[in-house]
Amino acid sequence: MRYDAVIFDFDGVIADSEALANLVLAEHVTRVGVPTTLEDAYTRYMGRRWPEVVATIEEALGQPLPPNFSEALMIATLKRFESDLQEISGATSFIRQLGALPKCIASSSPSERLSLCLQVLGLSNDFLGTVFSADMVKLGKPHPDIFLLAAEHLDVRPAQCLVVEDSVSGVRAAKAAGMTVFGLTAGSHIRSGHAERLLDAGADDVAASWEEVSILLSDC
């Protein structure tokens, strides 16, 4: 491998969590009075920052959300992860094939959520001290801050880092950091045309599975 480190996004890359999280969100938004399907949640909320999501829900509702909405949603989401979370097929195998190569997670998810999900997936020991969350930086994706923080902690030049991302904002952030980016479209939340959107955002290549990522790397 010609890269000195691999940086993983988490949701939709290692954990097949986007569908679960959006399903819980749809259930909670429906309960407060805005009927919402899983597909609605993907269309209206996925990939947006939480304040924007809240504002969109409140606009549709015509009034402020209950004060405990965000906390109740987080608790319900973590419970669903504990019972139902699965990895993106092949993720663990790929991670462990890297051996001693420096690796980390750079995710927009809160640290608490990342810690729980890694525990559920049995990957906590694979990323000891190398989990970076957007709550550690001033600006989240699509800004490059979290990827630059990760590279600094790994003591690797950004140009020598490979990032694996499933979101447009993540691809843009990694490219802004000066890194190579592979888009991954293996998550159950991925919809038609997403590979093209990742390429348009600047992805250097796109893979539909972790097996395809391995093939791309073998060609480097």
DRENTIPA-230845 format. One line per field, with one value per residue (C-alpha): x, y, z; residue in one letter. Coordinates in nm, 3 decimals. Layout:
BEGIN
px	c(X/...)
py	c(Y/...)
pz	c(Z/...)
rest	c(A/...)
***
This chain:
BEGIN
px	c(0.000/0.137/-0.046/0.098/-0.239/-0.606/-0.877/-1.227/-1.554/-1.781/-2.155/-2.217/-1.851/-1.778/-2.122/-2.441/-2.602/-2.760/-3.073/-3.126/-3.067/-3.299/-3.568/-3.562/-3.568/-3.869/-4.052/-3.991/-4.080/-4.402/-4.489/-4.462/-4.702/-4.514/-4.580/-4.240/-4.125/-3.769/-3.742/-3.868/-3.596/-3.329/-3.456/-3.520/-3.257/-2.968/-2.635/-2.756/-2.635/-2.859/-2.966/-3.080/-3.273/-3.447/-3.535/-3.683/-3.894/-4.017/-4.110/-4.322/-4.468/-4.547/-4.413/-4.101/-4.015/-4.054/-3.750/-3.645/-3.678/-3.306/-3.215/-3.498/-3.399/-3.037/-3.134/-3.367/-3.105/-2.838/-3.081/-3.157/-2.786/-2.731/-2.990/-2.969/-2.644/-2.444/-2.118/-2.090/-2.010/-1.634/-1.539/-1.384/-1.189/-1.050/-0.955/-0.767/-0.588/-0.418/-0.213/0.015/-0.058/-0.177/-0.553/-0.827/-1.189/-1.288/-1.663/-1.931/-2.104/-2.074/-1.805/-2.061/-2.233/-1.903/-1.787/-2.107/-2.111/-1.749/-1.825/-2.130/-1.926/-1.631/-1.392/-1.305/-0.954/-0.885/-0.915/-0.783/-0.701/-0.765/-1.132/-1.190/-1.531/-1.659/-1.707/-1.326/-1.297/-1.445/-1.579/-1.723/-1.737/-1.726/-1.446/-1.114/-1.052/-1.130/-0.912/-0.621/-0.657/-0.650/-0.339/-0.162/-0.234/-0.121/0.193/0.131/0.131/-0.220/-0.103/-0.009/-0.352/-0.629/-0.980/-1.285/-1.610/-1.974/-2.097/-2.057/-1.961/-1.703/-1.547/-1.525/-1.369/-1.103/-1.014/-0.990/-0.740/-0.530/-0.601/-0.692/-1.056/-1.237/-1.613/-1.793/-2.150/-2.200/-2.440/-2.807/-2.898/-2.729/-2.966/-2.936/-2.693/-2.489/-2.165/-2.191/-2.251/-1.938/-1.732/-1.873/-1.770/-1.411/-1.374/-1.069/-1.256/-1.573/-1.624/-1.948/-1.798/-1.495/-1.378/-1.372/-1.175/-0.913/-0.897/-0.852/-0.567/-0.397/-0.394/-0.222)
py	c(0.000/0.340/0.519/0.573/0.573/0.496/0.723/0.582/0.766/0.559/0.568/0.402/0.299/0.075/0.063/0.014/0.268/0.528/0.325/0.249/0.609/0.749/0.494/0.599/0.963/0.898/0.728/1.017/1.288/1.103/1.087/1.465/1.523/1.516/1.182/1.065/0.748/0.618/0.750/1.089/1.094/1.018/1.294/1.564/1.509/1.279/1.454/1.776/1.927/1.871/2.238/2.235/1.912/2.059/2.375/2.170/1.958/2.264/2.437/2.139/2.109/2.478/2.503/2.426/2.065/1.940/2.038/1.675/1.573/1.560/1.373/1.122/1.063/1.000/0.752/0.565/0.560/0.416/0.149/0.052/0.031/-0.194/-0.441/-0.417/-0.258/-0.451/-0.373/-0.286/-0.629/-0.684/-0.381/-0.568/-0.799/-0.504/-0.315/-0.610/-0.685/-0.346/-0.486/-0.223/0.042/0.358/0.395/0.596/0.704/1.061/1.096/1.361/1.150/1.234/1.053/0.873/0.724/0.617/0.449/0.249/0.142/0.029/-0.177/-0.337/-0.424/-0.556/-0.296/-0.089/-0.235/-0.176/0.201/0.266/0.636/0.694/0.792/1.154/1.315/1.643/1.761/1.779/2.048/2.391/2.318/1.985/1.833/1.959/2.156/1.968/2.020/1.669/1.503/1.736/1.662/1.289/1.315/1.522/1.265/0.981/1.183/1.132/1.393/1.454/1.372/1.022/0.949/0.746/0.833/0.609/0.806/0.755/1.115/1.411/1.640/1.389/1.359/1.736/1.762/1.501/1.658/1.999/1.837/1.726/1.354/1.074/0.968/0.650/0.675/0.369/0.286/-0.034/0.095/-0.001/0.370/0.430/0.526/0.536/0.794/0.825/0.701/0.978/1.234/1.119/1.145/1.489/1.593/1.494/1.128/0.974/0.648/0.474/0.119/-0.068/-0.301/-0.346/-0.614/-0.349/-0.116/-0.393/-0.431/-0.056/-0.059/-0.354/-0.153/0.146)
pz	c(0.000/-0.091/0.191/0.538/0.716/0.659/0.801/0.823/0.844/1.068/0.996/0.662/0.629/0.928/1.090/0.890/1.120/0.894/0.823/1.194/1.302/1.036/1.119/1.487/1.379/1.153/1.440/1.678/1.427/1.348/1.719/1.760/1.472/1.142/0.966/0.842/0.666/0.649/0.293/0.413/0.677/0.418/0.191/0.451/0.719/0.628/0.594/0.755/1.081/1.379/1.422/1.059/1.117/1.420/1.229/0.943/1.179/1.367/1.043/0.940/1.289/1.317/1.671/1.876/1.949/2.307/2.517/2.567/2.201/2.121/2.440/2.398/2.037/2.131/2.403/2.167/1.891/2.119/2.240/1.880/1.807/2.109/1.981/1.601/1.481/1.222/1.047/0.682/0.539/0.524/0.735/1.028/0.799/0.604/0.921/1.066/0.742/0.779/1.067/1.222/0.960/1.140/1.123/1.289/1.276/1.186/1.226/1.261/1.526/1.898/2.094/2.312/2.009/1.852/2.171/2.206/1.841/1.848/2.156/1.992/1.682/1.883/1.744/2.050/2.078/1.710/1.755/2.106/2.129/1.760/1.745/1.642/1.660/1.522/1.880/1.899/1.631/1.569/1.222/1.109/0.762/0.485/0.650/0.672/1.045/1.168/0.903/0.972/1.345/1.272/1.054/1.319/1.590/1.363/1.278/0.906/0.631/0.491/0.139/0.257/0.407/0.245/0.359/0.312/0.314/0.221/0.228/-0.004/0.284/0.405/0.061/0.034/0.378/0.302/-0.031/0.138/0.376/0.079/0.114/-0.125/-0.085/-0.181/-0.175/-0.036/-0.137/0.065/0.331/0.332/0.321/-0.015/-0.295/-0.675/-0.810/-0.492/-0.649/-0.906/-0.632/-0.449/-0.766/-0.837/-0.485/-0.563/-0.467/-0.635/-0.684/-0.565/-0.438/-0.378/-0.114/0.107/-0.133/-0.406/-0.179/-0.140/-0.517/-0.564/-0.315/-0.483/-0.805/-0.641)
rest	c(M/R/Y/D/A/V/I/F/D/F/D/G/V/I/A/D/S/E/A/L/A/N/L/V/L/A/E/H/V/T/R/V/G/V/P/T/T/L/E/D/A/Y/T/R/Y/M/G/R/R/W/P/E/V/V/A/T/I/E/E/A/L/G/Q/P/L/P/P/N/F/S/E/A/L/M/I/A/T/L/K/R/F/E/S/D/L/Q/E/I/S/G/A/T/S/F/I/R/Q/L/G/A/L/P/K/C/I/A/S/S/S/P/S/E/R/L/S/L/C/L/Q/V/L/G/L/S/N/D/F/L/G/T/V/F/S/A/D/M/V/K/L/G/K/P/H/P/D/I/F/L/L/A/A/E/H/L/D/V/R/P/A/Q/C/L/V/V/E/D/S/V/S/G/V/R/A/A/K/A/A/G/M/T/V/F/G/L/T/A/G/S/H/I/R/S/G/H/A/E/R/L/L/D/A/G/A/D/D/V/A/A/S/W/E/E/V/S/I/L/L/S/D/C)
***
